[in-house]
Amino acid sequence: MDELTMRATTHRDREHRRQPGGFPTCRCSTGRGRRRRRLPTAAAAAATSVSLFLSALLLDAAVAAGDWWKPGPGVSWQMQLAGEIDLSVDVDMYNIDLFDAATSEIEELRDRDVVVICSFSAGTFEEGRLDSDDFESDWLGGGVEDGFEGERWLNITAEGVLTVMTARLDLATNKSCQGVEPSNVQVYLNENSGFNITASDQLTYNTWLAGQAHDRNLSVGLRNDWLQLDDLEPSFDWALSEDCLFQGECGLFSVKF
């Protein structure tokens, strides 16, 4: 199956690494608040000391019929999760931060027939988000290694966490996002999470997220949790993977796809 791929650099990668590879072009940035910084283009990435390989791969379409966006071969894309969004990049899809992106920016992109995917963390608490006060203290676990200041793992089995994530998906719909990319969906792999989250708990949660997105006619991409890829593939429309070439694990996807 054809791949969409992107190469860039970053200062962090919190994923349990199981990922794909390749590389079209894009300008990307990640991070929030004072940590924000612009990242180089694919052409400049080779000159940096730390590389992040991002791959967006089509997942085999076992998802129930729906008219939400499903990427096809050759789709070009831009990922920018920090800083002022550069709306000038000529691509088919933008992946941007759910909270930081203005509705007017999303609408401007859509007016140019650009697909807009909105990213948010579904497995960690981040200070300073618009809904940070909605999180109860007993939902918050250990700190995220190499995460943002104050970022902590979530108890994804707490009913209140589901309520917050439902509201985030509603926000994505209200802001005219055409899809979502929930990240940090591998809490069960982190011993310092502070919770006894099982693989079964994570699978249930991730499948629930995908179903809720589709209920809102949103495309949904899988990020992280490649150890459950076989079980999650039917529920997701595409996947975004980090660092697979660096880790030598892109073969996981070449076998699957």
N, C-alpha and C positions, 0 to 999 in steps of 0.2 A: 504494500500500500504506500502511496506517496506521502512524503513528509513535508511539513513546513518547519523551517529551522531558523534560529537566530543566535548570533554570537555577540557577547558583550562582556563588560567587566563589572564587578561589584565588590563591596567590602564585606558581604555576608552571604551565607547560605545556611539556613537552618534545617534544611531537608535531610531526612534519612536517604542517602543517595542511591537511587535506582532509576536511571534515566536514559533518554535517547540522544541523537546527535545529528549534526549537519550544520548548514549556515547560510540563509539569505542575509539581507542587510537590514539594519535598523539602528535608530538612536534610542538608547534606553537609560533610565535612571531609576533607582530604588531608594527607599529610605523616607524618613519623615522628620519634620522639625529641624533642629540644628544639624542633624546628621545628613540632611539632604545634600546631594551633589550630583552634578551632571556626569553621565558616564559616556565613554567614547563610542564611536561608531564601530561597526564590525571590522572595518578596515584598520582601525587604530587599535583594536583589542590585542593584537599580537604583540604590541609594544609594551603592554602592561605586565606586571609581575603576577597578578592574580586574574584568572580567567573564569568567566561564568558562561557556560554554554546553555542556551535556552532552546528547547525544541518544542514546537507545537505539532502534535501528531494527530491525525484523524483516528478516532476510536471506531472500531468496527460497529456499524450502525445497527445495534440491536435495541436501541432506544425506541419506545413506542412512538408511533407517528405523531408529528407535531410540526408546526410551521416556524418554530424557532430556528435561529441560525445554526447551520452545520457547515463548517468550512470544507471546501473542496481543494483538490490539488492546485498548487501554485498561488495560494492566497498570500499576499504580502501583509506584513503587520508591524506595528510600532508598540513598544511597551514603555510607558513612562509613569512611574509611581511616585515621583517627587518633583518638586519645583513647579514653576509656571509651565503649563502644558504648551508645547510647540505644536500648533495646529496645522503647520504648513507641510508636514511630511505626507508625501503622496503614496498612501498605502490603502489596502482594503479594510484593515481592522486596526483599531486602537485598543490597548489594554491600559486602563487608567484607574486611579484610586477612587473608590466609591465616594468617600467623604470629601476629598480635596477638589474633585472636578466639579465645576459649576454646571448647572443645568443648561445655561446658555452655551457653554463650550460643547457639551454633548449634542445639543441641537444643531450647532454649527457643523459639527462633523457629520451628523446624520443628513443634513441638508445637502452634503456632498456625496451622499450614498456610502459613507464610511460606517462600518459596523462598530459599535461601541460596547466593549466589555468592561465591566466595573469590578475591580478587585477589592477584597476585604479579607481580614483574618477571621477564620471561623474556629480557630483552635487556641487563640491567645487573647489576652486582655491587653489593650494598648492605652496608655494614659493619653488624655487630651483629645480623644475622639468625642464626637457630639453626643454619643450615647454612653459615655464612660460611667456616668452616674447611675445607669440602669443595671450595672453589675453588682451583685451581692458579694461581700467579702469572702464568704465561704465557698464561692465558685472559683476563687483564684488560688492557684497552686504555686509551684516553684517558679523561680525566674528563668527566662529563656536564655540559654547560653548564647552569647554573641547577638542577643536581641537588642531592642531599643531600651532605653532607660525606663524601668518600671514595667516592662513587658513580662507577663506571667502566663503560664499554661492555664487552660480552662478545664473545669470539670464538665465535659461534654454530656455527661449523663444527667446533669441537673436540668429540671424542667424549665427553670428560668432562662437558662442559656438558649434553649430552643426558642423561647419567646423573643429574646433579643435578636437572634439570627433571622427569625421570621420578619421582624421589623426591618432588618437590614435588606432583606430581599424585597420587601415592600418599598423601601427607599429607592432601591435600584429601579424598580418599575416606575415609581413616581418621577424619577429623574430622567426617564426615557432611555436607560441602558437597555441594550438588546441581549445582554448576557452577563454572567457573573463568573468570577474565578476565585472561589474561596480557598484561602491558603492555610498552611499549618494544620492540615487535617491528618496528623500522625501523632497525636498526643500519646497514644499507647506505647510508642517506641521510646519515650523519654522517661528514664527512671526517676528523674528529678521533678516530674510533673506534680508530685504530691498526692496523686490519686491512683486508685487501683483500676485504671482503665484497661480493659481487655481488647484483644483484636476484634472480638465480636461486637463490643460496644462501639469501636471505631467504625466498623463496617456498617452497622446500623445507622450511625450518625451521618456518615458520608452519603449513604444511599438516601437517607431522609433529605439531606441538603439538595441533592440532585432532583429528587421528586418535587420538593417545594419550588425549586427554580422552574422546572417544567410546568408546574401548575400555574405559574405566572407567565408562561410562554417565553421564558428566558433560556437562552443557550447556557450550558454549564460546562466549565472546563475542570479537569482534575489536575491538581498540583500536589505533590508529595504522596506518600502512602503507596509506593510502587509495589510493596510486598503483597498488597491485596488487589493488584491490578486485574487479575483474572476475574475476581468477583465484582469489581467496580466498573469494569469496561462497559457492561450493558447499560449502565445508568448515566454515563457521561458522554458528551458529544465530541470532546477533544481533550487533549492533555498538554500541559506545559511542564517541561522538565528542565532542571538546572544541573549543569556541571557534569553531564554524563561522559563527555569525552575525557575530561580531566580524571574522572574516576574509573574510566574504562568499562562502563556498564551500559553503553548504548545498545549492546546486543540484546538486552532484555526486550527492547521494543522491536528490533529487527526480526526477532523470532515471532513475536506476537503479530506484527503488522506486515 
